[in-house]
């Protein structure tokens, strides 16, 4: 649960405070700090999950089972690319932009667009793709039966 829970919860709080207080308020700035910390925790937990899953599959000898192959394809084709973009956008780009703005620096149009893309378009795409993909992955992990 450390993979998605804290970051999703802090993102929901961030969205709420942005709507209530505005994007540049002191309260929003404080919530952004917590959001970026939980985002870092999410990405550390994701890589720990990848490492521990790889180790477990290796130990048990499941790498060539059909259900695990399907699970790995879902992770490699859907989850991993989203997480890589999330790391680049959230941990580096958005964080840097928000820190600039907190120090009173005006943002360029490009920075505003990137922040908007991260919190709106990219997040909506992730929220559309992640839940069904995670459900399929969980089903595969529990049932040990291939989907197709």
C-alpha positions in Angstrom: 0.0 0.0 0.0 3.0 2.3 0.3 3.2 2.3 -3.5 0.0 4.2 -4.2 -1.9 5.0 -1.1 0.0 7.9 0.5 0.6 9.8 -2.8 -3.0 9.4 -4.0 -4.3 10.6 -0.6 -1.9 13.6 -0.5 -2.8 14.5 -4.2 -6.5 14.5 -3.2 -5.8 16.8 -0.3 -3.6 19.0 -2.6 -6.4 19.3 -5.2 -8.9 20.2 -2.4 -6.7 22.9 -0.9 -6.0 24.3 -4.4 -9.7 24.7 -5.0 -10.3 26.2 -1.5 -7.2 28.4 -1.1 -5.9 28.9 -4.6 -2.7 27.6 -6.2 -0.3 30.2 -4.6 -1.6 30.3 -1.0 0.7 29.5 1.9 -1.5 26.5 2.8 -1.2 25.1 -0.7 2.6 25.5 -0.5 2.7 23.5 2.7 0.5 20.7 1.2 2.8 20.7 -1.8 5.7 19.9 0.5 3.9 16.9 1.9 2.7 15.8 -1.5 6.3 15.7 -2.9 7.5 13.8 0.2 4.7 11.2 -0.3 5.5 11.1 -4.1 9.1 10.2 -3.2 7.8 7.5 -0.8 5.6 6.1 -3.6 8.5 5.8 -6.0 10.8 4.2 -3.5 8.0 1.7 -2.6 7.4 1.0 -6.3 11.0 0.1 -6.9 11.1 -2.0 -3.7 8.0 -3.8 -5.0 9.7 -4.5 -8.4 12.9 -5.8 -6.7 11.0 -7.9 -4.1 8.7 -9.3 -6.8 11.7 -10.2 -9.1 13.4 -11.9 -6.2 10.4 -13.9 -5.2 9.7 -15.0 -8.8 13.3 -16.0 -9.1 13.3 -17.9 -5.8 10.2 -19.9 -6.7 11.0 -20.4 -10.4 7.9 -18.7 -11.7 9.4 -16.5 -14.4 8.1 -18.7 -17.3 4.6 -19.3 -16.0 1.8 -17.8 -18.2 0.2 -15.8 -15.4 3.5 -14.2 -14.4 4.4 -13.4 -18.0 1.0 -11.6 -18.4 1.6 -9.7 -15.1 5.1 -8.7 -16.2 3.7 -7.4 -19.6 1.1 -5.3 -17.8 3.8 -3.9 -15.5 6.3 -3.2 -18.3 3.9 -1.8 -20.8 1.5 0.2 -18.6 2.7 0.7 -15.0 6.4 1.3 -15.5 6.1 4.0 -18.3 3.5 5.9 -16.2 5.8 5.7 -13.1 8.8 6.8 -15.1 6.9 9.9 -16.4 5.5 10.5 -12.9 9.1 10.5 -11.5 10.3 12.9 -14.1 7.3 15.2 -13.9 6.5 15.0 -10.2 9.9 14.6 -8.5 11.8 16.9 -10.7 9.8 19.2 -13.0 6.7 20.0 -10.9 8.7 20.1 -7.6 11.2 22.5 -9.1 8.5 24.7 -10.6 6.5 24.8 -7.3 9.7 25.7 -5.4 10.4 28.6 -7.8 6.9 29.9 -7.3 7.1 29.5 -3.5 10.1 31.8 -3.6 8.1 34.4 -5.4 9.5 33.9 -8.8 7.0 34.3 -11.7 6.5 31.2 -13.8 6.9 31.1 -17.5 4.0 30.0 -19.7 5.8 26.7 -20.3 6.2 26.1 -16.6 2.5 26.8 -16.0 1.5 24.4 -18.8 3.8 21.7 -17.5 2.3 22.0 -14.0 -1.2 21.9 -15.5 -0.4 18.9 -17.6 1.0 17.0 -14.6 -2.0 17.7 -12.3 -4.7 17.4 -15.0 -4.0 15.5 -18.2 -1.3 13.1 -16.9 -3.1 12.4 -13.6 -6.4 11.7 -15.4 -4.6 9.3 -17.8 -3.0 7.5 -14.8 -6.3 7.3 -12.9 -7.9 5.8 -16.0 -5.1 3.2 -16.7 -3.9 2.3 -13.2 -7.0 0.9 -11.4 -8.0 -1.7 -14.0 -4.4 -2.7 -14.6 -3.7 -3.1 -10.9 -6.9 -5.2 -10.5 -5.7 -7.5 -13.3 -2.3 -7.7 -11.8 -3.8 -8.5 -8.4 -6.1 -11.1 -9.9 -3.1 -12.8 -11.7 -1.0 -12.8 -8.5 -3.8 -14.3 -6.4 -5.4 -16.8 -8.8 -2.1 -17.8 -10.6 -4.4 -18.2 -13.7 -3.7 -16.4 -17.0 -6.3 -14.0 -18.3 -6.2 -15.3 -21.8 
